[in-house]
Amino acid sequence: METLVRETTIAAQSVRSEQASETSLTNTLSFAFALTAVFIAGITMAIVGAATASTVILSSAIIITTVAAFVGVYGILNMMTR
């Protein structure tokens, strides 16, 4: 009887571990896609700023793109090490 209880516990733990792994991957991919969208929006802003010769739009785009790239790389590396 004791062996059966141990096997059940091990099976339940492995299922939980697999679910946590899938959730972590889903969260990482969602985060990556969201920041990629922000990065693309920043690049689009930079193109519009350059086309209209607007230094305000261009400088804002540079700041947004830089922050998105930094947060994206740092955040994804942080999630991967967990």
GISULFEN-V440713 format. One record per run of one state. SS is the DSSP state (H for helix, E for strand, C for the rest). FROM is the first residue (numbers start at 1). TO is the last residue. Records with the same first field share a line. If there is no record, write none. Layout:
BEGIN
SS->FROM-TO  FROM-TO
END
This chain:
BEGIN
C->1-1  53-54  81-82
H->2-52  55-80
END
